[in-house]
């Protein structure tokens, strides 16, 4: 869509309010998983170089994999099982990271949010898009 001045208009979210709220939660969960992986890397590394490498490298690698295979505009769109596998590794890694830095209760809560949010998001994206991946 373009404006009267020929510029692209910002994309507006489409779907019921509850769907958009779940999509926002999905984004927050994804960012939280990357932050947890960074926290784990900084906490786990032995020495400054290892802390920086793990604290930056692990979440960066996870973000690249996510962007290639699991993001809504992924460059490579595998079948649903592949998308869910990438999501399980990245988001599950974030849940494990929260546990590994010593917050087991928060990890259980985060894991429940990840499972419910991802299940709802994938189910409703397909229903609202007529069966197509979103």
N, C-alpha and C positions, 0 to 999 in steps of 0.2 A: 504494500500500500504506500502511496506517495502523498505528500501534502501538496497544496496549491503552489508551493515554491519548488516543487520537484524533489524535495528531500524525502527520504524514507521516514515514515512515521514509526514511533516505537511500537513494538508488538504488544498487543493487549492480551492479557490472559483470557482464556475461554473456558467455560465450564461452570458448573454450580459452585457456590461459595464454599461448600464443604470440600469439594474436590480441590479447589485452589488452596484452601487451608492445608490440606494434606500434601500438596505439591510444595508449599512453602516449608512445611515440616520436613519433607524429604531433602530439600536443599540444606536446611539447618543440620539434619542428621549427617549428610555427606561432609559438610564442613567440620562438624564435631569429630567425625571419624578421622579426618586428616589431622586435626589438632591433637587428637589422642595419639595418633601415630608419631607425631613430632614430639610430644611430651615423653612418650615411651623411649624414643631414640635418644633424647637428651638425658633421660634418667638412666638408660641402659649403658650408654657409651662409657668406655674406660679411657679417660683422657680427653682433652679438648678436641682433637682432630676426630676421634671416633664419635663424640657427642654431636659435633657439627655434621659429620657425614650421615649418621643415623637420623639425627633430628631434622635434617633438611632432605636427605636423599630418599628415605623411606616414604614420607608423604608425597614427595615429588614424583616418585615412581608410581605410587598409587594413583595420583591425579592423572598421570599420563595414561595409565591403563584404563582408568575410568573414562577419560575423554575419548579414547580410541574405541572402546567397546560398550560402555554402559550409559553414557550421557544421552540425553534426548536427541542431540544432533551428532551422534557418534560417527566418526569416519567409516568405521567398519561395524556393521550391524549384524551380529551373530543371531542365531535363533534364540528364542526366549530362554532356553536352558543355559546358553552361553552367557547371556546378559545376567541371569540370576547367579551364575557361578562367579562372574566378576564382582557382582554386588556382594555376594557372600564372602569373598576373599577380602575385599576392601573394607566393607562395613564390619564384618566379623573380626578383621584385624584390628579395627578401632575398638571394638568391644573387648577383645583380648588385651589390647594396650591399656585400657582403663583398669582392667583386673591386674595386669602385670605391674602397674605402678602403685598398687596397694589399695584400690577402691573396689572391692568385690561387690558390695551392695550396689554401687553406682553402675558397675558393669552389667549386673543382672537387669537393672532398670533400663539401661541403654540398650541392651540386647532385646528386651521386650519391645521397646519403642521401634527398633530397627525392623524386627520381624513383622509387627503389626503395620507399620507405615509402608514398608516395602510390599507386603502382601496387598494392602489396599490400593497403593499406587499402581502396581502392575495390573491388578484386576480392573480397576476403573479406567485406566488409560486405554486398555483394549476395548472396553465397553463403549466409552465415549468416542473412540476413534473408529468404531465399526470393525473391531478385530485387528486393527493395525497396531504395531508397536509404536509407543509415543515417545 
